[in-house]
Amino acid sequence: PREGGPSRRRRPQDALRIAMAEMPETGAPLKVKVKPPPRILKKILAKRSETKRAAMRARDEGGDPAEDDSSLRVVLPKKPSSPTIGDLEAAGDRLWDILLLTGCTAKCGRLNSDGTPVRVLPRGNSDYKRKWACASHMTIVASMVAHGGGLTSLEGWKRDDLVTKDVDALLTDAHTLAKAFNELDGELRAPGALKCTVAFHREQKAQRKAEIAEEVKAERSDPSFNPDERVFEYYVRNADENYVRDQDGNLLRATVVDDGVRIRGGSTRFRREPKVVSPRVAEDGSHHPWANKVLEALGGVDALKGACNATVPELFSPGAIGDLAEAGYFNGHGESTDQGRCARAGTKSDGQSRGVIRIYAENAEIYYDAEEGLASIEFDPSDFPHLDPEMEEYKNRKLASHLVPFIQQGFVRYHVDSGRFLFAGPYWERASVLREARARDEELSGLSGCKGRATQIRKNVPTLGSVIMVVMIKGVAHGCKLPASMWCKYGYNVMKRLLGGADLEAESEAARVAFAKAWAALMRRFAAGEETLPVQIDFRNQFAMDVRDEHYLPAPIDLGVLPSHVFGRAGAEAVLAPSLPGNRGSTSSWPALYNFLVAADALVPGPTGGRLRNAAGLDDFLSGKPSCSSVLFAADFRFRLGGGKWVQKEEWPGDQF
């Protein structure tokens, strides 16, 4: 208190002392009336003392369960004959401590930031509010015991059930919970043993997040191998990975020995995978000058055409795509213009080329033998009579053999020093000379920022996928004949600009529209019961050439006069009944149409997206709508009525039917 001033908080005895000090001495007895403390204050103080004494008894009698035993054990003080709310709160405190040590969060509606359950505090000082808080705690503890198998059910352990009981009954329940927990198996009573699935998932997620962070750090220091992320250097670099120059400032060439399959010497450097480039770079190389140097690096037009004819089919031909599909690698291109096609050249050329070449290289490294050389990854089924076509080795060896043309054309070499197939060879060596010439010219220009631009020229080496795309586009421009079926819509535009003449896309689109309208009109007549002639259908997949081979149906299929009940969603489901889940063994409502769909599904290589098993696909096919009725696995079909003339989008090989 301030000196000379009144006390800010006066107790009753202080008031008496001050009053007596200020009274004059008269010798007469004093009569002082002191106001007693409020009744509520006495009640609060009594309850606090009671709770404190009960907690001290529990500590003295029970001890710390976590220190006495490696497993947890609840030790509550003996139940008094007349328990108070303080005894109940002390028992609740001990149960709650054990709950936190178990790490259990079963049935906990709210959790703290550290993952522990939120404890409900009394919303007042009345016995009911304090009992209500104890009931809430016991409900959570009961969930923990039930989670460990100590309670068969939580019936009667809900807060609304507990709060109706008196203190004596609640304290009995607390001892029941303690006994049930102590009777659990010791392993379940270990700290953290009763963590719930959510808590485990939360910890595992945090742990996995930390592991991913460590993996990223490790990958940056020692990246996993990806040929697109490795650049083979034909110039000498020092320990700091800087280029070594001669006295004139020119880069020193590394000593490299290339025997046509293997390469020794040189070095590799890590680089982030560059962005995917579009086919437009082959037409306008202003932003990618290396594209204009591909022809020169290959050695002329003849070498360009040879490289195009040898390598591009290994990425987009029916045989290559079929091998990838059989081995389970190929997953289609859902983002392409035509989702049904398995491989399309054009928009996806660069990205698909990178992925496919990497698959070939990974499989080739499995079977490559230095003593046998290129023969070790060439594949002729007759040389492996012990392998069945369904065996993994058979499929993987076929994939490995697709890398051979890239090696023969000087795009890929086996690097003896690293034991990997890298993008190295005559093309890359000549390209490095041309690239260094451009970088040196930039350095000597004396312009502002010339050294930085020179560094970028040396640094930005294209991937093989990008190079092959330029080879493909320029090869077409110089007369290479590639199957039109492998081009996407964007590829048609590229071909039109390169070759000139007719608008290939417009011609193809006009033929498709006319065919779609004819098929849709026929389906509408069948659905209305107006057509009486039987229809015959023929089919070929998207890789069909000008010769009727395995990409065609052996013979057209007669569908007959399609009845009205095959149309619509319900009709499609009835036709596909044998293939729909839950209907195995059912018969098709129109077997001829069902057999055609099964044959078409088997003929299309790669994934078909489950269209045969989807009634919506058949419904569209028969819908009579030109916008969707002529699409079947993105392949090609034709039809005719009563043995008449075939209606088709484009020419088919000589008709023997």
Backbone hydrogen bonds, N-H to C=O, Kabsch-Sander energy under -0.5 kcal/mol:
donor,donor_aa,acceptor,acceptor_aa,energy
5,G,2,R,-2.1
11,R,9,R,-0.5
15,A,11,R,-2.1
16,L,12,P,-1.8
17,R,13,Q,-2.3
18,I,14,D,-2.5
19,A,15,A,-2.2
20,M,16,L,-2.2
21,A,17,R,-1.9
22,E,18,I,-1.6
23,M,19,A,-0.7
23,M,20,M,-0.5
26,T,24,P,-0.9
32,V,30,L,-0.6
34,V,32,V,-0.7
42,K,38,P,-1.6
43,K,39,R,-2.0
44,I,40,I,-2.4
45,L,41,L,-2.5
46,A,42,K,-2.1
47,K,43,K,-2.1
48,R,44,I,-2.5
49,S,45,L,-2.1
50,E,46,A,-2.2
51,T,47,K,-2.5
52,K,48,R,-2.3
53,R,49,S,-2.5
54,A,50,E,-2.3
55,A,51,T,-2.3
56,M,52,K,-2.1
57,R,53,R,-2.2
58,A,54,A,-2.3
59,R,55,A,-2.1
60,D,56,M,-2.6
61,E,57,R,-2.7
62,G,58,A,-2.5
63,G,58,A,-0.5
63,G,59,R,-1.4
67,E,64,D,-1.0
68,D,64,D,-1.5
69,D,65,P,-1.3
72,L,189,R,-3.0
75,V,73,R,-0.6
76,L,74,V,-0.5
88,L,84,T,-1.7
89,E,85,I,-2.3
90,A,86,G,-2.3
91,A,87,D,-2.1
92,G,88,L,-2.3
93,D,89,E,-2.3
94,R,90,A,-1.8
95,L,91,A,-2.2
96,W,92,G,-2.4
97,D,93,D,-2.2
98,I,94,R,-1.8
99,L,95,L,-2.2
100,L,96,W,-2.2
101,L,97,D,-1.8
102,T,98,I,-1.9
103,G,99,L,-1.1
104,C,99,L,-0.8
108,C,105,T,-1.8
109,G,107,K,-0.7
112,N,116,T,-3.6
115,G,112,N,-1.9
118,V,110,R,-1.7
119,R,117,P,-0.5
130,R,126,S,-2.3
131,K,127,D,-2.4
132,W,128,Y,-2.5
133,A,129,K,-2.0
134,C,130,R,-2.0
135,A,131,K,-2.4
136,S,132,W,-1.8
137,H,133,A,-2.1
138,M,134,C,-2.5
139,T,135,A,-1.8
140,I,136,S,-1.5
141,V,137,H,-2.4
142,A,138,M,-2.7
143,S,139,T,-1.6
144,M,140,I,-1.7
145,V,141,V,-2.4
146,A,142,A,-2.6
147,H,143,S,-2.2
148,G,144,M,-1.5
149,G,145,V,-0.5
149,G,146,A,-1.0
150,G,145,V,-2.8
151,L,145,V,-0.5
157,W,154,L,-2.1
161,D,158,K,-0.6
162,L,158,K,-2.4
163,V,159,R,-2.7
164,T,161,D,-0.5
165,K,162,L,-1.9
170,L,166,D,-2.2
171,L,167,V,-2.4
172,T,168,D,-1.8
173,D,169,A,-2.1
174,A,170,L,-2.2
175,H,171,L,-2.0
176,T,172,T,-2.0
177,L,173,D,-2.5
178,A,174,A,-2.2
179,K,175,H,-2.4
180,A,176,T,-2.5
181,F,177,L,-2.5
182,N,178,A,-2.4
183,E,179,K,-1.4
184,L,181,F,-1.5
188,L,185,D,-0.8
189,R,185,D,-1.4
190,A,187,E,-0.9
192,G,101,L,-0.9
193,A,190,A,-2.5
194,L,102,T,-0.7
195,K,192,G,-1.0
200,F,196,C,-2.8
201,H,197,T,-3.1
202,R,198,V,-2.4
203,E,199,A,-2.6
204,Q,200,F,-3.4
205,K,201,H,-2.7
206,A,202,R,-2.1
207,Q,203,E,-3.0
208,R,204,Q,-3.3
209,K,205,K,-2.3
210,A,206,A,-2.0
211,E,207,Q,-2.5
212,I,208,R,-3.0
213,A,209,K,-2.0
214,E,210,A,-2.0
215,E,211,E,-2.8
216,V,212,I,-2.7
217,K,213,A,-2.0
218,A,214,E,-2.7
219,E,215,E,-3.0
220,R,216,V,-2.2
221,S,217,K,-1.7
222,D,218,A,-3.0
229,E,226,N,-2.2
230,R,227,P,-1.2
231,V,269,R,-2.3
232,F,230,R,-0.5
232,F,423,F,-0.5
233,E,231,V,-0.5
233,E,267,S,-3.6
236,V,252,L,-2.5
238,N,242,N,-2.7
241,E,238,N,-2.1
244,V,236,V,-2.2
246,D,250,N,-2.6
249,G,246,D,-1.7
252,L,244,V,-2.7
254,A,234,Y,-2.5
256,V,254,A,-0.7
257,V,264,R,-2.1
258,D,256,V,-0.5
259,D,257,V,-0.5
259,D,262,R,-2.3
263,I,414,Y,-2.4
264,R,257,V,-2.5
266,G,255,T,-0.8
267,S,233,E,-1.1
269,R,231,V,-1.8
271,R,229,E,-2.1
281,V,278,S,-1.9
282,A,279,P,-1.6
283,E,280,R,-1.1
284,D,280,R,-2.7
291,A,288,H,-2.0
292,N,288,H,-0.5
292,N,289,P,-1.0
293,K,289,P,-0.5
293,K,290,W,-1.2
294,V,291,A,-0.8
297,A,293,K,-2.7
298,L,294,V,-2.1
299,G,295,L,-1.3
300,G,295,L,-2.1
304,L,300,G,-2.0
305,K,301,V,-2.7
306,G,302,D,-2.4
307,A,303,A,-2.4
308,C,304,L,-2.5
309,N,305,K,-2.6
310,A,306,G,-1.6
311,T,307,A,-2.3
312,V,308,C,-1.5
314,E,311,T,-1.0
315,L,312,V,-1.9
316,F,312,V,-1.8
317,S,313,P,-2.0
321,I,317,S,-2.4
322,G,318,P,-2.5
323,D,319,G,-2.1
324,L,320,A,-2.1
325,A,321,I,-2.4
326,E,322,G,-2.5
327,A,323,D,-1.7
328,G,325,A,-1.2
329,Y,324,L,-2.3
330,F,324,L,-1.0
333,H,341,R,-0.7
336,S,333,H,-1.3
339,Q,337,T,-0.7
341,R,338,D,-1.4
345,A,486,M,-5.0
349,S,346,G,-1.2
352,Q,348,K,-2.6
353,S,349,S,-2.5
354,R,350,D,-2.1
355,G,351,G,-1.9
356,V,352,Q,-2.7
357,I,353,S,-2.6
358,R,354,R,-2.0
359,I,355,G,-1.7
360,Y,356,V,-2.4
361,A,357,I,-2.5
362,E,358,R,-2.4
363,N,359,I,-2.0
364,A,360,Y,-2.3
365,E,361,A,-2.1
366,I,362,E,-0.6
366,I,363,N,-0.6
367,Y,363,N,-1.0
368,Y,364,A,-1.7
369,D,373,G,-0.5
373,G,369,D,-2.4
375,A,372,E,-1.1
376,S,373,G,-1.5
377,I,374,L,-1.5
378,E,374,L,-0.8
383,D,380,D,-2.4
384,F,381,P,-1.5
387,L,384,F,-1.9
391,M,388,D,-2.5
395,K,391,M,-1.9
396,N,392,E,-2.9
397,R,393,E,-2.5
398,K,394,Y,-1.6
399,L,395,K,-1.8
400,A,396,N,-2.4
401,S,397,R,-1.9
402,H,398,K,-0.7
402,H,399,L,-1.0
403,L,400,A,-1.6
404,V,401,S,-1.3
407,I,403,L,-1.6
408,Q,404,V,-2.6
409,Q,405,P,-1.9
410,G,407,I,-1.4
411,F,406,F,-2.7
412,V,406,F,-1.1
413,R,422,L,-2.2
414,Y,261,V,-2.9
415,H,413,R,-0.7
415,H,420,R,-3.3
416,V,263,I,-2.0
416,V,414,Y,-0.8
419,G,415,H,-2.2
420,R,415,H,-1.0
422,L,413,R,-2.9
422,L,420,R,-0.6
424,A,422,L,-1.6
427,Y,410,G,-1.2
428,W,410,G,-0.7
429,E,425,G,-2.2
430,R,426,P,-2.4
431,A,427,Y,-2.6
432,S,428,W,-2.0
433,V,429,E,-1.5
434,L,430,R,-2.1
435,R,431,A,-2.5
436,E,432,S,-2.4
437,A,433,V,-1.9
438,R,434,L,-1.8
439,A,435,R,-2.3
440,R,436,E,-2.8
441,D,437,A,-2.3
442,E,438,R,-1.9
443,E,439,A,-2.2
444,L,440,R,-2.3
445,S,441,D,-0.6
445,S,442,E,-0.8
446,G,443,E,-0.8
450,C,447,L,-1.9
453,R,449,G,-2.0
454,A,450,C,-2.2
455,T,451,K,-2.1
456,Q,452,G,-1.9
457,I,453,R,-2.1
458,R,454,A,-2.1
459,K,455,T,-1.9
460,N,456,Q,-2.7
461,V,459,K,-1.6
467,V,463,T,-1.9
468,I,464,L,-2.9
469,M,465,G,-1.6
470,V,466,S,-1.8
471,V,467,V,-2.6
472,M,468,I,-2.6
473,I,469,M,-2.5
474,K,470,V,-2.8
475,G,471,V,-2.2
476,V,472,M,-2.1
477,A,473,I,-1.8
478,H,474,K,-1.2
479,G,476,V,-1.7
480,C,475,G,-2.8
482,L,480,C,-0.8
486,M,483,P,-1.6
487,W,484,A,-1.6
488,C,345,A,-2.2
492,Y,488,C,-1.8
493,N,489,K,-1.5
494,V,490,Y,-2.0
495,M,491,G,-2.6
496,K,492,Y,-2.5
497,R,493,N,-2.2
498,L,494,V,-2.3
499,L,495,M,-3.0
500,G,496,K,-2.3
504,L,502,A,-1.2
507,E,503,D,-2.5
508,S,504,L,-2.5
509,E,505,E,-2.8
510,A,506,A,-2.5
511,A,507,E,-2.2
512,R,508,S,-2.2
513,V,509,E,-2.5
514,A,510,A,-2.2
515,F,511,A,-2.2
516,A,512,R,-2.6
517,K,513,V,-2.3
518,A,514,A,-1.8
519,W,515,F,-2.5
520,A,516,A,-2.5
521,A,517,K,-2.2
522,L,518,A,-1.8
523,M,519,W,-2.2
524,R,520,A,-2.0
525,R,521,A,-1.7
526,F,522,L,-2.3
527,A,523,M,-2.5
528,A,524,R,-1.6
529,G,525,R,-0.5
529,G,526,F,-1.2
530,E,525,R,-2.7
531,E,525,R,-0.8
535,V,560,G,-2.0
536,Q,640,R,-2.6
537,I,557,I,-2.6
538,D,638,R,-2.5
540,R,636,D,-2.5
541,N,551,H,-2.3
544,A,541,N,-1.6
545,M,547,V,-0.5
549,D,547,V,-1.0
552,Y,549,D,-1.8
553,L,539,F,-2.1
557,I,537,I,-2.9
559,L,535,V,-2.4
559,L,557,I,-0.6
560,G,535,V,-0.9
562,L,560,G,-0.9
566,V,563,P,-1.4
567,F,564,S,-1.4
571,G,567,F,-0.6
572,A,568,G,-2.3
573,E,569,R,-2.2
574,A,570,A,-1.9
575,V,571,G,-2.0
576,L,572,A,-2.2
577,A,574,A,-0.8
579,S,576,L,-2.1
580,L,576,L,-1.1
580,L,577,A,-0.7
583,N,580,L,-2.1
586,S,583,N,-2.6
589,S,574,A,-1.4
593,L,590,W,-0.7
594,Y,590,W,-1.9
595,N,591,P,-3.0
596,F,592,A,-1.6
597,L,593,L,-1.9
598,V,594,Y,-2.2
599,A,595,N,-2.2
600,A,596,F,-2.6
601,D,597,L,-2.4
602,A,598,V,-1.9
603,L,599,A,-1.2
604,V,600,A,-1.2
611,R,608,T,-1.1
614,N,611,R,-1.1
615,A,613,R,-0.6
617,G,614,N,-0.7
618,L,614,N,-1.2
619,D,615,A,-2.5
620,D,616,A,-2.2
621,F,617,G,-2.1
622,L,618,L,-1.9
623,S,620,D,-1.3
628,C,625,K,-1.7
629,S,625,K,-2.8
631,V,628,C,-1.2
632,L,630,S,-0.6
635,A,632,L,-2.1
636,D,540,R,-2.0
638,R,538,D,-1.9
639,F,647,V,-1.7
640,R,536,Q,-1.8
642,G,534,P,-2.9
644,G,641,L,-2.2
647,V,639,F,-3.3
648,Q,646,W,-0.6
656,Q,654,G,-0.6
